[in-house]
Amino acid sequence: MPQTPHVEKHFTSSETIRDIVIGMSDGLTVPFALAAGLSGAVEATGIIITAGLAEVAAGAIAMGLGGYLAARTDAEHFASERAREEKETEEMPDEEAAEVAAVLRSYGLEEDKVETVVNSIRADKKRWVDFMMRFELGLEEPDPMRARNSALTIALSYIAGGMVPLAPYFFIPSVHTALLASVGVTLLALLVFGYVKGRFTTAKPFRSAWQTVVVGGLAAAAAFLIAKAIG
């Protein structure tokens, strides 16, 4: 009987999802806490909107820059380690070959086959260095566009998240009513975001959802109470 071919489906955009999670989680939480805190101290929605937009802009720039620098550091680290491995394969080939053999043994390759595989790997300089980078150091070559893409993804995610708690203040003149609406829409957004994040990153999306809500809610409540106490 004909058999259905086995097709594996793996999620391959983990870096993009990580950037979205970083940007969105902070974007939802920080402006939410700021708006809640200001709501406990001022009576004009215009002030909250102005301060909130300024924070979203500053936060998006800072977070995006942080993502860019982190990705650039990863790329520079990879290039540095690769240069070191290339130098070592030229200056101490026997020692490097012994390291290849040790890696192969750790994966259970039979001893009588180790030398053959080692010789095959070291016959091609690029393949040899690639092997050492991946299996000795555990490093994968970064996407050359990673730094730019990471910065844009984090910044845009921060803006998207930050506009959620601020949105009610644009349409509701009463600070108290706008705060209640902001709490409602932001907690709902945190719930949905936490669930979606959990679907991609863990096996327990519901736990991720309520944990995200609790963290965001506590941050906003703390900011509101502090502002009330000071005011």
N, C-alpha and C positions, 0 to 999 in steps of 0.2 A: 504494500500500500504506500502511496506517496506520503511523505512526511512534511509537515509544515516547517519551514526553516526557522531555526532559533534566532530571534532578533533581540539583541540586548538594547535597552534604552537607559541611558545614563544622563543625568543632569550635568551639563558642561559649562554652565554660566555662573559658577559659584562666586567668582570674583565680582561680577556685576551685582548679584543678589546681595553680597556682603556690603557693597557700596550703597545700595539702596537702603538696606537696613540701617547702616550707620547714619546716613543723611535723614531718612524719614523718622527714625526713632528720636533723634535730637530735635528735628524740626517740629515734631508734634509736642514734645515735652517742654522744651525751653520757652518758646513763645507762649505756650499754654500757661506755664508757671508765671511768666512775666505779666501776661494779661490779667491773670487772677490776682496777682499781687497788687497791680495798679488799681484794679477794681475795688480793692479794699482801702485804697488811699485817696482816689480822686473821684470826681463826679461827672467828668466829661469824657465821652467816648472818643472825641477827637484826639485827646492826649494819649489814650491807650492805643489808638490806631497808629499815630505817629511814632510812638516808642516801639510798638510792635513791628512796624515795617522797617524801622532802623535796625532793630535786633535781627530780623530775618535777613536783611541785606548783609549785615556784618557777619552773622553766623554762617551764611552760605559761602561768603568769601573765605572766612577762616577755615571752615570745614573742607571746602574744595581745595584750598591751598595745602592743607594737611594731607589730604588724599594724594595730591600731586607729588608732594615731597616724599611721602611714604613709598609710592610706586617708583619714583626716581631712585630712591635709596636701594630698593630691591634690584633694580636693573643694574645699578653700579656695583652692588655686591656680587651679582651673578657674573658680570664682566671681569671683576677682580679675581674671583675664584677660578674662572675658566682660564684666565691668563696664567694663574699659578699652576693649574693642572697641566697646561700645555708645556710650561717650563719644566715641570717635574718629569713628564714623560720623555723629554729630551735629555735631561741631565741625570736622571736616576730611573731608567726604564725597568731595571730588574725589580726594584722596590715597588714601583707602580704595578708591574705585572703580578707581584706577590699579593698586592691589595686586591686586584681583580680576582685572583684565585680564592682569596678569603671570602669575597662577596659571593662567588659562585658556590662555595662550600656551605655558606650560611643559608643558601636556598635549596640545599640538599642534592646538589649535583654530585654524581659518583666520582670518586677520586681518579679513576682511570680515564675519565673524560675531561677533567679539569684542564689539563695541559693543552689538549687540542683546542678547547674553546678559548682559552687565554691567548694562544697563538693566533687564532682567527681574529680575535678582537684587536690585538695589538698590531695586526698587519695593516690596519687602516687607522691613521693618526686621528682623524676627526671622529670616527666611530669609537675609538679608544677613549678620547677625552669626553665624548658624549656619555659613554658608559660610566665613567668615573663621576661626572657631574650628577647623573641621575641616581646611581645606586650607591656610591660612596657618600656623597654630600647631600643627596636628597633634594637637589635643586633642578627646577625646570626653567627653561629660558623664558623670560617675561615677554609679553606682547609689546612690541615697540611703541604702540599707541596706548599702552596701559595707563601711563601717567595722565595724559590728557583726558582719556575716557573716564578715569576714576574721578578726576576733579570735577568734570561736568556732571557725572552721575550723582555724586554726593551733593554738590551744590544745588542741582535742580530738585533732588529729593528733599533736601532741607527746605527749600522754598515751598514745595508742594505741601509738605507736612506743616510748615509754619503758618500757611494761610488758612488752615482749617480752624484753629482756635480764634483767629482774628476775624474771620468772616462775619459772625453775628454782629460785631461792633460796627460794621459798615452799614447795616440795615436797621439796627434797633437803637433808638436814641437813649433809652434808659440803660445806665450802666449795670444796674442790678439784673434787669431782664436779659441784657446781652450776656452777662456772666453766666446766668443759668443756661442760656442757649449754647454758649461756648462750652460749658461743662458737658452738656448732653452730646453735642456733635463730636467733641474731641474724645470723650470716653468711647463713643461708638467707633470712631476712626481708630483709636488705639486697640479696641477689641478686634476689629477686622484686620488691622495691620498685624497684630500679634498672632492671629490665627494663620494668616497667609505666610508670615515669616516662619511659623512653626511647621507649616506644610513643607517648606523647602529645607529647613535646617534641622528639624528634630522629628522624632516619631510621635510626639505628643503636642499637636497643634493647639488643643484646648488649654493645656497648661500654659503654653506660651502666650495665649490670648489673655488669660486672666492675670498673668504676671506682668504683662505689658500695661494693662489697665491699672493695676495696683501701683506700679512705679510712677506712671504719669499722674495718677490721681494724688498720690502722696506729695509729689513735687509741687503740684498746683496748690494743694491744701496748705502746705508749709509756707509757700510764698504769700498766700492770701492772709494767713493768720499772723505772719510776721509784719506784713504791711499794716494790718489792722491794729496790731499792738503798738507799732511805732507811731502810726497816725493818731 
